[in-house]
Each structure stands twice: as C-alpha cells, then as structure tokens.
Amino acid sequence: MKLSKIKIWGLFFVLLFVVTSCAPGNVKFDVEIAGFWMGLWHGFISLFTFIISLFSDNVTIYEINNNGGWYNFGFILGVSIFFGGGSKGTCRR
C-alpha cells in the first residue's frame, strides 16, 4: 500500500502538532500568562483537549490564567478556523 505525498505530509504535521502541542491547564501557565497566540492555539486544539479532558483532570479546554480579551479573541478565532467558521451556512444550493 503506497501513501501519497500529501498523506505523508499530513501525517507528519499531525504528529508534529501532537508532540509539540501545549494544552491549557499546563504548569507552564502558572509562571506566564497565556496571550493571543496561546488562545489561538488552544482554540484550534479545543476538540482534542475536550476529548483528553474527559479522561484526565490535568487538562482543561480553556486556560484560566490568561490576559483577558486578547486570549478570548484568539480562542474564538482558533475555534472558528478549526470548525470552519460557519461559512458553509451561507452558501446556496
């Protein structure tokens, strides 16, 4: 069974994101405050952190130690990018 180059690159990036991801509720955010970029990342991985949070008490979906509005904006933007942003709802058939 031969994998195409797109599938190989896709698997590589998925593996890269899984290995290097920084989920909310991490010890790192006890020292520093999560800002816009962490909010964007946490919004993007929110589906995966939700599934993990069902089995682990150490992982949460949303970082409590954040800087407020910019983290929230990044989180919502990340969620909308990952889930498609609702653009399909406006298309006519």
C-alpha positions as protocol buffer text, in pm:
chain_id: "A"
residue {
  index: 1
  type: MET
  ca { x: 0 y: 0 z: 0 }
}
residue {
  index: 2
  type: LYS
  ca { x: 157 y: 323 z: -116 }
}
residue {
  index: 3
  type: LEU
  ca { x: 83 y: 654 z: 56 }
}
residue {
  index: 4
  type: SER
  ca { x: 71 y: 974 z: -146 }
}
residue {
  index: 5
  type: LYS
  ca { x: 297 y: 1266 z: -62 }
}
residue {
  index: 6
  type: ILE
  ca { x: 2 y: 1467 z: 69 }
}
residue {
  index: 7
  type: LYS
  ca { x: -90 y: 1193 z: 316 }
}
residue {
  index: 8
  type: ILE
  ca { x: 269 y: 1158 z: 432 }
}
residue {
  index: 9
  type: TRP
  ca { x: 300 y: 1536 z: 489 }
}
residue {
  index: 10
  type: GLY
  ca { x: -37 y: 1537 z: 661 }
}
residue {
  index: 11
  type: LEU
  ca { x: 71 y: 1259 z: 897 }
}
residue {
  index: 12
  type: PHE
  ca { x: 396 y: 1443 z: 962 }
}
residue {
  index: 13
  type: PHE
  ca { x: 218 y: 1766 z: 1059 }
}
residue {
  index: 14
  type: VAL
  ca { x: -36 y: 1584 z: 1276 }
}
residue {
  index: 15
  type: LEU
  ca { x: 246 y: 1406 z: 1456 }
}
residue {
  index: 16
  type: LEU
  ca { x: 433 y: 1736 z: 1490 }
}
residue {
  index: 17
  type: PHE
  ca { x: 129 y: 1909 z: 1642 }
}
residue {
  index: 18
  type: VAL
  ca { x: 62 y: 1622 z: 1882 }
}
residue {
  index: 19
  type: VAL
  ca { x: 421 y: 1608 z: 2000 }
}
residue {
  index: 20
  type: THR
  ca { x: 471 y: 1984 z: 2039 }
}
residue {
  index: 21
  type: SER
  ca { x: 124 y: 2094 z: 2144 }
}
residue {
  index: 22
  type: CYS
  ca { x: 77 y: 2292 z: 2460 }
}
residue {
  index: 23
  type: ALA
  ca { x: -264 y: 2220 z: 2610 }
}
residue {
  index: 24
  type: PRO
  ca { x: -446 y: 2451 z: 2852 }
}
residue {
  index: 25
  type: GLY
  ca { x: -402 y: 2376 z: 3219 }
}
residue {
  index: 26
  type: ASN
  ca { x: -31 y: 2317 z: 3175 }
}
residue {
  index: 27
  type: VAL
  ca { x: 218 y: 2404 z: 3452 }
}
residue {
  index: 28
  type: LYS
  ca { x: 380 y: 2650 z: 3209 }
}
residue {
  index: 29
  type: PHE
  ca { x: 90 y: 2892 z: 3253 }
}
residue {
  index: 30
  type: ASP
  ca { x: 140 y: 2913 z: 3630 }
}
residue {
  index: 31
  type: VAL
  ca { x: 452 y: 3120 z: 3558 }
}
residue {
  index: 32
  type: GLU
  ca { x: 349 y: 3317 z: 3248 }
}
residue {
  index: 33
  type: ILE
  ca { x: 12 y: 3441 z: 3128 }
}
residue {
  index: 34
  type: ALA
  ca { x: -143 y: 3296 z: 2812 }
}
residue {
  index: 35
  type: GLY
  ca { x: -192 y: 3562 z: 2544 }
}
residue {
  index: 36
  type: PHE
  ca { x: -339 y: 3587 z: 2195 }
}
residue {
  index: 37
  type: TRP
  ca { x: -120 y: 3324 z: 2031 }
}
residue {
  index: 38
  type: MET
  ca { x: -185 y: 3067 z: 2303 }
}
residue {
  index: 39
  type: GLY
  ca { x: -557 y: 3146 z: 2280 }
}
residue {
  index: 40
  type: LEU
  ca { x: -544 y: 3086 z: 1906 }
}
residue {
  index: 41
  type: TRP
  ca { x: -363 y: 2757 z: 1959 }
}
residue {
  index: 42
  type: HIS
  ca { x: -596 y: 2646 z: 2242 }
}
residue {
  index: 43
  type: GLY
  ca { x: -898 y: 2726 z: 2026 }
}
residue {
  index: 44
  type: PHE
  ca { x: -751 y: 2527 z: 1739 }
}
residue {
  index: 45
  type: ILE
  ca { x: -689 y: 2218 z: 1953 }
}
residue {
  index: 46
  type: SER
  ca { x: -1010 y: 2256 z: 2158 }
}
residue {
  index: 47
  type: LEU
  ca { x: -1171 y: 1940 z: 2017 }
}
residue {
  index: 48
  type: PHE
  ca { x: -869 y: 1729 z: 2109 }
}
residue {
  index: 49
  type: THR
  ca { x: -831 y: 1883 z: 2454 }
}
residue {
  index: 50
  type: PHE
  ca { x: -1202 y: 1825 z: 2517 }
}
residue {
  index: 51
  type: ILE
  ca { x: -1162 y: 1455 z: 2444 }
}
residue {
  index: 52
  type: ILE
  ca { x: -849 y: 1434 z: 2660 }
}
residue {
  index: 53
  type: SER
  ca { x: -1021 y: 1628 z: 2942 }
}
residue {
  index: 54
  type: LEU
  ca { x: -1286 y: 1357 z: 2964 }
}
residue {
  index: 55
  type: PHE
  ca { x: -1017 y: 1114 z: 3080 }
}
residue {
  index: 56
  type: SER
  ca { x: -773 y: 1343 z: 3262 }
}
residue {
  index: 57
  type: ASP
  ca { x: -829 y: 1603 z: 3534 }
}
residue {
  index: 58
  type: ASN
  ca { x: -499 y: 1777 z: 3448 }
}
residue {
  index: 59
  type: VAL
  ca { x: -610 y: 1901 z: 3102 }
}
residue {
  index: 60
  type: THR
  ca { x: -873 y: 2169 z: 3052 }
}
residue {
  index: 61
  type: ILE
  ca { x: -1023 y: 2322 z: 2738 }
}
residue {
  index: 62
  type: TYR
  ca { x: -971 y: 2684 z: 2838 }
}
residue {
  index: 63
  type: GLU
  ca { x: -669 y: 2836 z: 3013 }
}
residue {
  index: 64
  type: ILE
  ca { x: -777 y: 3017 z: 3329 }
}
residue {
  index: 65
  type: ASN
  ca { x: -451 y: 3212 z: 3369 }
}
residue {
  index: 66
  type: ASN
  ca { x: -485 y: 3436 z: 3060 }
}
residue {
  index: 67
  type: ASN
  ca { x: -460 y: 3806 z: 2975 }
}
residue {
  index: 68
  type: GLY
  ca { x: -832 y: 3857 z: 2910 }
}
residue {
  index: 69
  type: GLY
  ca { x: -970 y: 3993 z: 2586 }
}
residue {
  index: 70
  type: TRP
  ca { x: -684 y: 3903 z: 2355 }
}
residue {
  index: 71
  type: TYR
  ca { x: -675 y: 3543 z: 2476 }
}
residue {
  index: 72
  type: ASN
  ca { x: -1053 y: 3519 z: 2431 }
}
residue {
  index: 73
  type: PHE
  ca { x: -1029 y: 3665 z: 2079 }
}
residue {
  index: 74
  type: GLY
  ca { x: -754 y: 3418 z: 1987 }
}
residue {
  index: 75
  type: PHE
  ca { x: -951 y: 3129 z: 2134 }
}
residue {
  index: 76
  type: ILE
  ca { x: -1267 y: 3214 z: 1939 }
}
residue {
  index: 77
  type: LEU
  ca { x: -1066 y: 3272 z: 1621 }
}
residue {
  index: 78
  type: GLY
  ca { x: -892 y: 2935 z: 1664 }
}
residue {
  index: 79
  type: VAL
  ca { x: -1222 y: 2755 z: 1721 }
}
residue {
  index: 80
  type: SER
  ca { x: -1376 y: 2918 z: 1415 }
}
residue {
  index: 81
  type: ILE
  ca { x: -1074 y: 2832 z: 1197 }
}
residue {
  index: 82
  type: PHE
  ca { x: -1076 y: 2469 z: 1307 }
}
residue {
  index: 83
  type: PHE
  ca { x: -1451 y: 2416 z: 1279 }
}
residue {
  index: 84
  type: GLY
  ca { x: -1491 y: 2609 z: 953 }
}
residue {
  index: 85
  type: GLY
  ca { x: -1625 y: 2940 z: 1076 }
}
residue {
  index: 86
  type: GLY
  ca { x: -1982 y: 2884 z: 959 }
}
residue {
  index: 87
  type: SER
  ca { x: -1912 y: 2989 z: 600 }
}
residue {
  index: 88
  type: LYS
  ca { x: -2097 y: 2686 z: 462 }
}
residue {
  index: 89
  type: GLY
  ca { x: -2419 y: 2805 z: 625 }
}
residue {
  index: 90
  type: THR
  ca { x: -2444 y: 3100 z: 387 }
}
residue {
  index: 91
  type: CYS
  ca { x: -2400 y: 2904 z: 62 }
}
residue {
  index: 92
  type: ARG
  ca { x: -2698 y: 2845 z: -161 }
}
residue {
  index: 93
  type: ARG
  ca { x: -2765 y: 2506 z: -302 }
}
